[in-house]
Amino acid sequence: MTKKTQDNLPEVIVSGNQFRERVDAALEALKQAESAQPTIFVQDTQLVRVIHKDKVSERAPISLAGMRNALTHSADYYRLESVMNFIVN
């Protein structure tokens, strides 16, 4: 991760490094986003999301789409490309 964007989200560069490094950066961004008011937990062996409705909290399994949504809102992801010796977003 590098600097934060105007939305105060960390920037994660997803090109030019190993997949494990991208995963680590994405999980760190998710950890930061969840630190104030956690909503994603592990129950038994499954990821669940806590949903607050009408002063009642419910747990629901988090789907792949739900996990993508959480990751999307935790950071700004960029792929850098080299064009004629210049780096562009």
Secondary structure, DSSP 4 states (H G I P E B T S, - for coil): ---B-TTSPBEEE-SSS-HHHHHHHHHHHHHHHHHSS--EEEETTEEEEEEEETTEEEEEEPPHHHHHHHHHTT-EEE--EEETTEEE-
